[in-house]
Structure formats: C-alpha cells, structure tokens
C-alpha cells in the first residue's frame, strides 16, 4: 500500500527576492569576483550567498545556524525559486562562514561593488547626480583587541558601554541605494572617513561632477577641498565650530536691519499643495586650501537659511523653558517646611543663577534682588539680657527681558550651508530641498540595524566575518531600495496609487509604498506537496489580485510562483535529477514538522 505523505513549505516573499537579485545578477557577479578553491562542491558561492540573503531578507535574521534547517524544511520552494539543486549541506555554518570570509577581501569587494553599480545604473536607467555620505555604528557583546574592528567610541546607538564597529555608506539619490559600503573600527572619527568613501564612489561610478551631500562632518575644510579638487560638488551645513555664533550674527545683521531681501523656499506637500518652509539668502566667500601639495582656490557659496518650522519649535521650547525657570525662581525663597530660606542676597543670587543656567535662558530674565533689614527689640528673659536683633529678609523679583527674547527669536531657525556648486545648477531653494532628503541615507541605516536586515544584535565575533556580513547586508539594502524604486516609479508613470497594502484599512492608497510593506503582502503563501508512492502533486497558494499587481509593477511574471506548483515534479526530477535529494528533504521536513 502506498504511503500518503503531505508536507507544507512556507514560500512567502522568497521568490520575489530571488527574482530581484537575479535581475541584479548578484550571484553571477559574486561568482566572478570571489572565486573559490578547487575543493568547493555543490551550490556555487554566488548562489549560496544569494539564497542566504533571500532567506535573511524574508525572515529578518542573520544567524548562520538558522539557514540549513530552513533549507531542509523548504527544499522544493528553494530549488524552484533559484532553479538549482540544493541540499542542506550547501548551507552549513562552515559554508556560510566561507562566504563571509570571501566577502571580507577588500580588493575583490571593491571590484564587485564597481561592476554591480555600473550594471544597476544601466539596467534601471539611473542618472548618478547626487550621493549622500554618512556613517553609523553597530555595537555588540564582543571582546576588544588592540587592532580589532570592535572598539569603544562615540556610540550612535547610545550604548557607550559596548564596543562597536563603524559603517560608512554612500547612497545614491533619489531612493537611497548604497553604492559604497565601508567598514572601519569603531573608535575612528567621522571626518577622515569621507575622503576614502568619495574616492571609492568616483572609482565605482566612473563619473565626476557629482554632488556630495552630508552633515557637518563632511564640511571640514580638508573634505571640501578634496571634493573641489576632484571636480565634484559638496553641500552640507556648517557646525557651530565651523560657523561660530559671532560669524552667524555678522551675516544676519543686514536681515535684522531690513537691508537684506530674503528668498522664499516652497515645497509641494502630500496633498499636492505648495507650502512655504523656509527663507534665506546667500553670500560668497573665497576659499584656499592645499590638496596633494598644491594650493587651490575656489568660490564657496554660503547659504543662510531660516526654517520656519525649526524657528517656531525653538521659540515654543524657549517659552516653555522661560515658564519653568520663572516658576522655579519665584518659588526659590518661599517659606516652606523643610525648605531652605535665604536671608542673604549672595546665596540667593547664586541659586537663582544656577536655575538660569539650568534652563539655558541667560540674559532673557531680569532678576532683581532686594534686602530689608529690620531691628527688633528683644526683652530680657531669665538670665538672658535684653538685646536688639537685626533681621534680614531678602526677596527676588523676576521679569522677562522682552527685547532680548525678541532678539533670540530672530536668531532661531537659521543655519548656514556651504556649497561650491553654481547658482544656475543649484539655486538656494533647490539646495534646501536637496539637503532635506538627507533622511534617505538615515533610513538605510535604520533598515540595516533594524528588523529588516537585523545587523544588530550581532552574533559574530570574527572581524573578517563581521565585515563580510555587513557587506552582504549592504547588497540586501540595495535589493530593498530597488524594489521600492521600481514600484514607485511605475506608479508615478501610470499616475496611480496602490490599495490593499494596509491591514484593517483596505481602501487606503499610497503612491510611495515601502519595500517592507510590498514584501509583507506576500506572507502566508504556502507550497503543499502531496506524495503517494512515486506520484507527487504540488499546490501553491493562489496569488491574490494585490500580489499579481505588485508583480506586474515590478516587471516579474507570476510564473515565479506558479512554476513551483506544476502537476508533477517533472522539472525537478528531469532537469535537476533530484529524486534522491528531494526524498531526503521530504523525510527531514516530516521529522521537523
């Protein structure tokens, strides 16, 4: 009697992720740039890394020891998605560690990244114009060695108690795709990391005339001079060290006197309406620096911009601090049980000044101290003779310095940006809007360290493998940004929005869906295998209208799912000769289920 065996594999979004990486030719490029030794058997390094990354993106877990059980539990869906024979032995911890060891090679990685960049620009018809450079940290419970990757330093994860590694990413506008990922030890300062990153971007994209956008650390004189000397452009805000308050006030005096006209900056909001977000003006400064032993000179535009929202928020915060400080000052010398009562002016003055410093409102309140001295005759009592006692009563009066407060309000919201780009190509309004998209690279770091790519918490200890893992995850970040970009571009071209993505609100639409939301729509797709003797039948969960719509927007055929559910295993058995391997996979899946 033939035994009936039924197994279920969870497919979810894995075929979509594999299809996207096939379009990017990730596996082929990995095999080309990271050749393996002659003893390597089974699935190639490129397809091992690609399959692992597909699993990692689907489940959000980078732990090596979770991959082999997953493959052994889902053999048909994995093989059908990658169109290659696999076994659990292709994904042992040792095999995955070999992938990470290979990716840690700097020269091979740079060559891989360069070819991947050039292919991506060509396939997706992208114009490289703006690159955003930033850094972040990833901490872990790792031992610190003198020359190791993990070191103590300024933590952007707010964990100064843990050693960390630093990641520098250069991301391409308009969707934040990383084009260069660098891994350095965690104690290094940010400023010197920009020049190596820019050098690698230039090599990887093979283009000059790019606009590099970054924060105040990009704007060190050495970095700006290097960008200028290389024929590129920069845009970023100056820190208070680079632009002290005295220099800022010198720029703003003509504004306060009414001599300087201001340019309004507007943007289109989510409702399609134009709104005023800032105002500003610009000045030009002549700059001189030495690069490679040669002195260079250029004209730098200083863009002085006042954000209306930032100014309003700062003014509101100031009023809140003033209210709290004023209440604390007025209650400073009230008579209350268990509370110190001041009888002299100087201690009261010191306590009041401490409150002013605490709330950062120096010069904004008028403090007036008064002292009353009164003589009181005390009658004799018993052995105590009559005496005249001197009693002192000190008081504090508080009022607001409205003139100083108005002057503080006038300073709020102003920030100085620098650029060497021309007014024709980067006018003030365009520069403001360009910098406001800096969240793109920050979102990439959030994905890298969050649930999607799960870099943290980190489970690896070896420096080379940590480097390899971060580089593997950077490929995953490219996958997510490209998925997102393609769908959003297609929706914009069709002037339509996508509905049905949000649980509990099926009518809600969006023209800018996130990659995570798109992939979530493919959860709960299963492949059921029914085997009776030598007959094998497959059934995959039918695709919903939403899932088919997403595949259409991505340019993928529903066949990436339907080919998993053929009437028999003819493709698997005849093309890959996997009868024994599949049977072994069924047995392991049954044992685990």
Residue pairs with C-beta under 8 A, 6 or more apart in sequence:
2 532
2 533
3 532
3 533
4 530
4 531
4 532
5 529
5 530
5 531
5 532
5 586
5 590
6 528
6 529
6 530
6 531
7 528
7 529
7 531
7 586
7 589
7 590
7 593
8 526
8 527
8 528
8 529
8 593
9 73
9 74
9 75
9 76
9 77
9 526
9 527
9 528
9 529
9 589
10 74
10 77
10 525
10 526
11 74
11 77
11 81
11 525
11 526
11 527
11 540
11 541
11 561
11 564
12 58
12 522
12 523
12 524
12 525
13 57
13 58
13 519
13 520
13 522
13 523
13 525
14 54
14 55
14 58
14 77
14 78
14 81
15 77
15 80
15 81
15 560
15 561
15 564
16 483
16 519
16 522
16 551
16 554
16 556
16 560
17 53
17 54
17 57
17 58
17 479
17 519
18 50
18 51
18 54
18 81
18 82
18 560
19 554
19 556
19 560
20 479
20 482
20 483
20 554
21 27
21 50
21 53
21 54
21 475
21 479
23 123
24 116
24 119
24 120
24 123
24 478
24 479
24 482
25 119
26 46
26 49
26 50
26 53
26 116
26 475
27 44
27 46
27 47
27 49
27 50
28 46
29 46
29 112
29 115
29 116
29 119
30 45
30 46
30 49
30 50
30 112
31 44
31 45
31 46
31 47
32 46
32 112
32 115
33 108
33 109
33 111
33 112
33 115
34 45
34 46
34 102
34 103
34 105
34 108
34 112
36 44
36 45
36 98
36 102
42 86
42 87
42 89
42 90
43 51
43 84
43 85
43 86
43 90
45 98
45 99
45 102
47 82
47 84
48 90
48 91
48 95
48 96
48 99
49 99
49 103
49 472
50 82
51 71
51 78
51 82
51 86
51 90
51 91
52 67
52 91
52 96
52 99
52 472
53 472
53 475
53 476
53 479
54 81
55 67
55 70
55 71
56 62
56 453
56 454
56 472
56 473
56 476
57 452
57 453
57 476
57 479
57 480
57 519
58 519
59 66
59 70
60 451
60 452
60 453
60 454
61 454
62 453
62 454
62 455
62 459
62 469
62 473
63 459
64 93
64 96
64 97
64 459
65 93
67 91
67 96
68 88
68 89
68 91
68 92
68 93
69 88
69 592
71 78
71 86
71 87
71 88
71 90
71 91
72 88
72 585
72 588
72 589
72 592
73 588
73 589
73 592
73 593
74 527
74 589
75 86
75 87
75 581
75 582
75 585
75 586
75 589
76 527
76 529
76 538
76 564
76 569
76 572
76 582
76 585
77 527
77 564
78 86
79 85
79 86
79 572
79 576
79 578
79 582
80 527
80 563
80 564
80 571
80 572
81 560
81 564
84 576
85 576
85 577
85 578
85 581
86 581
87 581
87 584
87 585
88 585
88 588
89 95
97 465
99 468
99 472
100 460
100 464
100 465
100 467
100 468
100 469
100 472
101 464
101 465
101 468
102 108
102 468
103 109
103 467
103 468
103 469
103 471
103 472
104 464
104 465
104 467
104 468
104 471
109 471
110 200
110 203
110 204
113 179
113 180
113 181
113 200
113 204
114 203
114 204
114 206
116 475
116 478
117 179
117 204
117 205
118 204
118 205
118 206
120 126
120 177
120 478
120 482
121 127
121 128
121 205
124 482
124 485
124 486
126 172
128 172
128 179
128 205
128 207
128 210
129 173
129 210
129 211
130 172
130 173
130 174
130 210
130 211
130 213
130 434
131 170
131 171
131 172
131 173
131 179
131 201
131 205
131 210
131 211
131 212
131 213
132 170
132 171
132 172
132 173
132 176
132 212
132 213
132 214
132 437
132 438
132 440
132 441
133 168
133 169
133 170
133 171
133 194
133 197
133 198
133 201
133 212
133 213
133 214
133 218
133 441
134 168
134 169
134 171
134 214
134 215
134 438
134 441
134 442
134 445
135 166
135 167
135 168
135 169
135 190
135 193
135 217
136 156
136 166
136 167
136 169
136 445
136 448
136 449
137 153
137 154
137 155
137 156
137 157
137 164
137 165
137 166
137 167
137 186
138 157
138 164
138 165
138 167
138 448
138 449
138 455
138 456
138 458
138 470
139 155
139 157
139 159
139 162
139 163
139 164
139 165
139 186
139 456
139 458
140 150
140 162
140 163
140 164
140 165
140 456
140 457
140 458
141 162
141 457
142 150
142 163
142 458
142 461
143 150
143 163
143 461
144 150
144 151
144 152
144 163
148 185
148 463
149 165
149 183
149 184
149 185
149 186
149 463
149 466
149 467
150 163
150 164
150 165
150 185
150 186
150 463
150 466
151 163
151 164
151 185
151 186
151 187
152 160
152 163
152 164
152 186
152 187
153 164
153 166
153 186
153 187
153 188
154 160
155 162
155 164
157 164
157 449
157 456
163 186
164 186
165 183
165 184
165 185
165 186
165 466
165 470
166 183
166 184
166 185
166 186
166 188
166 193
167 181
167 182
167 183
167 445
167 448
167 470
168 180
168 181
168 182
168 183
168 184
168 193
168 194
168 197
169 178
169 180
169 181
169 182
169 441
169 444
169 445
169 474
170 178
170 179
170 180
170 181
170 197
170 198
170 200
170 201
171 177
171 178
171 179
171 440
171 441
171 444
172 178
172 179
173 437
173 440
174 437
174 440
174 485
175 440
175 481
175 482
175 484
175 485
175 488
176 440
176 441
176 443
176 444
176 481
177 477
177 478
177 481
177 482
177 485
178 444
178 474
178 477
178 478
178 481
179 201
179 204
179 205
180 197
180 200
180 201
180 204
181 470
181 471
181 474
182 193
182 196
182 197
182 200
183 466
183 467
183 470
183 471
184 193
190 217
191 217
191 220
191 222
191 223
194 214
194 217
194 218
194 220
194 223
195 222
195 223
195 226
198 212
198 223
198 226
198 227
198 230
198 232
201 210
201 212
202 208
202 210
202 230
202 232
208 230
208 231
208 232
209 231
209 232
209 233
210 232
210 233
211 232
211 233
211 234
211 235
211 421
211 426
211 434
212 218
212 227
212 232
212 233
212 234
212 235
213 234
213 235
213 236
213 434
213 435
213 437
213 438
214 234
214 236
214 438
215 236
215 237
215 438
216 236
216 237
216 238
216 239
216 242
217 223
218 224
218 234
218 236
219 234
219 236
219 237
219 238
219 239
219 242
219 418
220 242
221 287
221 289
222 289
223 234
224 234
224 287
224 289
224 300
224 418
224 420
225 287
225 289
225 290
225 291
225 296
226 291
227 233
227 234
227 420
228 234
228 287
228 289
228 291
228 296
228 298
228 420
229 291
229 292
229 294
229 296
233 419
233 420
233 421
233 426
234 418
234 419
234 420
234 421
235 417
235 418
235 419
235 421
235 426
235 431
235 434
235 435
236 417
236 418
236 435
237 415
237 416
237 417
237 418
237 435
238 415
238 416
238 417
238 418
243 416
248 304
248 411
248 414
248 416
249 411
251 283
251 302
251 304
251 416
252 304
252 410
252 411
252 414
254 260
255 262
255 281
256 410
260 281
261 281
262 279
262 280
262 281
262 306
263 279
263 280
263 281
263 428
263 429
264 276
264 278
264 279
264 429
265 276
265 277
265 278
265 279
265 280
265 305
265 428
265 429
265 432
265 433
266 274
266 275
266 276
266 277
266 429
267 274
267 275
267 277
267 433
267 436
268 274
268 275
269 275
276 308
277 307
277 308
277 309
277 432
278 305
278 306
278 307
278 308
278 413
278 432
279 305
279 306
279 308
280 303
280 304
280 305
280 306
280 428
280 432
281 304
281 428
282 301
282 302
282 303
282 304
282 423
282 428
283 301
283 302
283 304
284 299
284 300
284 301
284 302
285 299
285 300
285 302
286 297
286 298
286 299
286 300
287 297
287 298
287 299
287 300
288 295
288 296
288 297
289 295
289 296
290 296
298 420
299 420
300 418
300 419
300 420
301 418
301 419
301 420
301 421
301 423
302 416
302 417
302 418
303 416
303 417
303 418
303 419
303 428
303 431
303 432
304 414
304 415
304 416
305 414
305 415
305 416
305 417
305 428
305 432
306 413
306 414
306 415
307 413
307 415
308 413
309 413
310 412
310 413
310 415
311 409
311 412
311 413
311 414
312 413
314 412
314 413
315 409
315 412
318 361
318 364
318 405
318 408
318 409
318 412
321 359
321 360
321 361
322 359
322 361
322 364
322 365
322 400
322 405
324 359
325 355
325 356
325 358
325 359
325 361
325 365
326 365
326 398
326 400
328 355
328 359
329 352
329 355
329 356
329 365
329 367
329 396
329 398
330 396
330 398
332 342
332 348
332 351
332 352
332 355
332 396
333 341
333 342
333 348
333 394
333 395
333 396
335 341
342 348
342 351
342 394
343 392
343 393
343 394
344 371
344 392
344 394
345 369
345 371
345 394
348 369
348 394
348 396
349 367
349 369
352 367
352 369
352 396
356 362
356 365
356 367
363 401
363 404
364 400
364 401
364 404
364 405
364 408
365 398
365 399
365 400
365 401
366 398
366 399
366 400
366 401
367 396
367 397
367 398
368 396
368 397
368 398
368 399
369 394
369 395
369 396
369 397
370 394
370 395
370 397
371 392
371 393
371 394
371 395
372 392
372 393
372 394
372 395
373 390
373 391
373 392
374 390
374 391
374 392
374 393
375 388
375 389
375 390
375 391
376 388
376 389
376 391
377 386
377 387
377 388
377 389
378 386
378 387
378 388
378 389
379 386
380 386
417 431
417 432
417 435
419 426
419 431
421 431
426 434
444 477
444 481
447 453
447 477
447 480
448 455
448 470
448 473
448 474
448 477
449 455
449 456
452 480
452 516
453 473
453 476
453 477
455 469
455 470
455 473
458 466
458 469
460 466
460 469
480 515
480 516
481 515
483 515
483 518
483 519
483 554
484 513
484 514
484 515
484 518
486 553
486 554
486 555
487 498
487 513
487 518
487 550
487 553
487 554
488 511
488 512
488 513
490 553
491 497
491 498
491 511
491 512
491 513
491 553
492 511
496 511
497 509
497 510
497 511
498 509
498 510
498 511
498 513
498 546
498 549
498 550
498 553
499 506
499 507
499 508
499 509
499 546
500 506
500 521
500 545
500 546
501 508
501 510
501 513
501 517
501 518
501 520
501 521
501 546
502 508
502 517
518 550
521 544
521 546
521 547
521 550
522 547
522 550
524 541
525 540
525 541
525 543
525 547
525 561
526 540
526 541
527 538
527 539
527 540
527 541
527 564
527 565
528 538
528 539
528 540
529 536
529 537
529 538
529 586
530 536
530 537
530 538
530 539
531 537
531 586
535 568
536 568
536 569
537 567
537 568
538 564
538 565
538 566
538 567
538 568
538 569
539 565
540 561
540 562
540 564
540 565
543 551
543 558
543 561
543 562
548 558
551 557
551 558
551 560
563 571
569 582
572 578
572 582
573 579
573 582
